[in-house]
């Protein structure tokens, strides 16, 4: 059940509806394969059907919904291939961004990153990962802003929709939060040292973490994934390791 949105916030209603629905999909409130009704969602959010329809179209373009004429609108199952493609793009962009941040980020930007990591440690043992993922998102966005690469971050945001669902699943089930925070700290340490080579390496290592968790999650939650491009799309080493660890999780 979705909460009614604030119609007085000043943000365009369609954009607000899009953000609410995207979050519901990423956090598995709307499960892969689930049918969605324009009217039901409009009623829950307290809006007309038009902004919901616009949000559906945008979510379809992002690869999170499929709209089938005469049949309905459905949440797309997680595509391993699209996750891997998004990860590839994200690493290419963000390693370049963090190298630039080593040159351009301000003391205020560094302070914001330190405060962010402190907030991450404060919630490291919480069982629900939503707040951590918000901080994770803010950490990467702050680096991009510090690098004066706002547009590059928008490119990352547009390509990582499928990846975000895996990130949400991976934190409680496959990737310890403390490991991710330590990786963030390594990135920050390299930026503070103004060492672009170490920053590049630390960011790359961090963004490759999903290659370990992805096959585990596919093995544990096969109903959430698109069967047509599953394990075959994964690197052989990652796939076999993931299957073994997934078997241990069952």
C-alpha positions in Angstrom: 0.0 0.0 0.0 1.4 3.4 -1.1 1.0 6.5 1.0 -0.7 9.6 -0.5 1.9 12.1 -1.9 2.2 15.7 -0.9 0.5 17.7 -3.7 1.8 21.0 -2.2 5.5 20.2 -2.3 6.1 22.2 -5.5 7.6 19.2 -7.3 5.8 18.3 -10.5 3.3 15.5 -9.6 4.4 13.2 -12.4 8.0 13.4 -11.2 6.9 12.7 -7.7 4.8 9.7 -8.7 7.7 8.4 -10.8 10.1 8.6 -7.8 7.6 6.9 -5.5 7.0 4.0 -7.9 10.6 3.6 -8.7 11.4 3.3 -5.0 8.6 0.8 -4.6 10.1 -1.3 -7.4 13.7 -1.1 -6.2 12.8 -2.1 -2.7 10.6 -5.0 -3.8 7.4 -3.5 -2.5 6.3 -4.2 -6.1 7.7 -7.6 -6.9 9.1 -8.7 -10.3 6.3 -10.0 -12.4 3.6 -8.2 -10.5 0.8 -6.6 -12.4 0.1 -2.9 -11.6 -3.1 -1.0 -12.1 -3.1 2.7 -13.0 -6.4 3.3 -11.2 -5.3 1.5 -8.0 -2.0 3.4 -7.8 -3.8 6.7 -8.5 -6.2 6.0 -5.7 -3.5 5.1 -3.3 -1.4 8.2 -4.1 -4.4 10.5 -4.2 -3.7 11.7 -7.8 -5.4 11.3 -11.2 -4.5 8.6 -13.6 -2.5 10.9 -15.9 0.6 11.3 -13.8 0.6 7.6 -13.1 0.4 6.9 -16.8 3.3 9.2 -17.4 5.3 7.5 -14.7 4.5 4.1 -16.1 5.9 5.2 -19.5 9.1 6.6 -17.9 9.6 3.4 -15.8 9.1 1.4 -19.0 11.8 3.4 -20.7 14.1 2.7 -17.6 13.5 -1.0 -18.0 11.5 -1.5 -14.8 8.0 -1.9 -16.3 6.7 -3.6 -19.4 3.4 -2.2 -20.8 1.5 -4.8 -22.8 -1.5 -3.5 -24.7 -4.8 -5.2 -23.8 -3.0 -7.2 -21.1 -1.7 -4.8 -18.5 1.5 -3.3 -17.0 3.9 -5.5 -15.2 7.1 -5.1 -13.1 10.0 -6.5 -15.2 12.0 -9.3 -13.8 15.6 -8.6 -13.0 17.8 -9.0 -16.1 21.3 -10.2 -15.3 22.5 -8.9 -18.6 21.2 -5.4 -18.0 22.6 -5.4 -14.5 26.1 -6.3 -15.9 25.8 -3.7 -18.6 24.8 -1.0 -16.0 27.7 -2.1 -13.8 30.1 -1.8 -16.7 28.9 1.7 -17.6 28.9 2.7 -13.9 32.5 1.6 -13.4 33.7 3.3 -16.6 32.1 6.6 -15.5 32.7 6.6 -11.8 36.4 5.6 -11.9 36.9 8.6 -14.2 34.8 10.8 -11.9 36.7 9.8 -8.8 40.1 10.5 -10.4 38.8 14.0 -11.2 37.5 14.4 -7.7 41.0 13.9 -6.4 41.9 17.2 -8.1 38.8 19.3 -7.6 36.8 18.3 -4.5 36.7 21.0 -1.8 37.2 20.7 1.9 33.5 21.1 2.3 33.0 18.1 0.0 35.5 16.0 1.9 33.7 16.9 5.2 30.4 15.8 3.7 31.9 12.5 2.6 33.3 12.0 6.1 29.9 12.7 7.7 28.3 10.3 5.3 30.6 7.5 6.2 30.1 8.2 9.9 26.3 7.9 9.3 26.8 4.6 7.5 28.7 3.2 10.5 25.9 4.4 12.8 23.4 2.1 11.0 25.8 -0.7 10.0 23.9 -3.3 12.1 20.4 -2.3 11.1 18.5 -5.2 9.4 16.7 -3.1 6.8 19.0 -1.6 4.2 16.9 1.3 2.9 18.7 4.0 4.9 22.1 2.6 4.1 21.3 2.6 0.4 20.2 6.2 0.6 23.6 7.0 2.2 25.4 5.0 -0.4 23.7 6.9 -3.2 24.5 10.2 -1.5 28.2 9.2 -1.1 28.6 8.5 -4.8 26.6 11.6 -5.8 28.7 13.8 -3.5 31.9 12.5 -5.2 30.4 13.4 -8.6 29.5 16.9 -7.5 32.9 17.3 -6.0 34.4 16.4 -9.4 32.1 18.9 -11.1 30.6 16.0 -13.0 26.9 16.5 -12.3 25.9 15.4 -15.9 28.0 12.2 -15.5 26.0 11.3 -12.4 22.7 11.8 -14.3 24.0 9.3 -16.8 24.8 6.8 -14.1 21.3 7.3 -12.5 19.6 6.7 -15.9 21.5 3.4 -16.5 21.4 1.7 -13.1 17.7 1.0 -12.4 18.1 -2.8 -12.7 21.3 -2.6 -10.7 19.6 -0.8 -7.8 17.2 -3.8 -7.3 20.1 -6.1 -6.9 21.8 -3.7 -4.6 18.7 -3.7 -2.4 18.7 -7.5 -2.3 22.4 -7.9 -1.8 22.8 -6.0 1.4 20.8 -8.2 3.7 21.4 -11.5 1.8 24.8 -11.5 0.2 27.0 -8.5 0.9 27.8 -7.4 4.5 27.2 -3.7 5.0 30.5 -3.3 6.9 32.4 -4.6 3.8 30.8 -1.9 1.7 31.5 0.8 4.2 35.1 -0.2 4.4 35.2 0.1 0.6 33.7 3.5 0.8 36.4 4.5 3.4 39.1 3.3 1.0 37.7 5.5 -1.7 37.6 8.5 0.6 41.1 7.9 1.9 42.4 7.9 -1.7 40.6 11.1 -2.4 41.9 12.8 0.7 45.4 11.8 -0.3 44.7 13.2 -3.8 45.9 9.9 -5.3 43.9 9.3 -8.5 45.4 5.9 -9.1 44.4 4.5 -5.7 41.0 6.2 -6.0 40.4 4.5 -9.3 41.4 1.1 -8.0 39.3 1.5 -4.8 36.2 2.6 -6.8 36.6 -0.2 -9.3 36.9 -2.8 -6.5 33.8 -1.4 -4.8 31.7 -1.5 -8.0 32.8 -5.0 -8.9 31.4 -6.3 -5.5 28.1 -7.0 -7.3 29.8 -9.6 -9.5 30.1 -11.8 -6.4 26.6 -11.1 -4.9 24.6 -11.3 -8.2 25.0 -15.1 -8.8 24.2 -15.8 -5.1 21.0 -13.8 -5.4 20.0 -15.4 -8.6 20.4 -18.8 -7.0 18.5 -17.8 -3.8 15.7 -15.9 -5.6 15.3 -17.5 -9.0 11.7 -16.2 -9.3 12.9 -12.6 -9.3 15.2 -13.0 -12.3 14.6 -13.3 -16.0 15.4 -17.0 -16.8 16.4 -16.2 -20.4 19.5 -14.3 -19.5 20.5 -15.7 -16.1 23.7 -17.5 -15.2 24.8 -17.6 -18.9 25.3 -13.9 -18.8 27.6 -14.0 -15.8 31.4 -14.5 -15.8 32.0 -18.2 -15.4 34.0 -17.9 -12.2 31.5 -15.6 -10.6 28.6 -17.9 -11.6 30.0 -21.1 -10.2 31.1 -19.4 -7.0 27.7 -17.9 -6.6 25.9 -21.2 -7.2 27.9 -22.8 -4.5 27.3 -20.0 -2.0 23.6 -19.9 -2.8 23.3 -23.6 -2.1 24.7 -23.0 1.3 22.2 -20.2 1.9 19.2 -22.5 1.2 
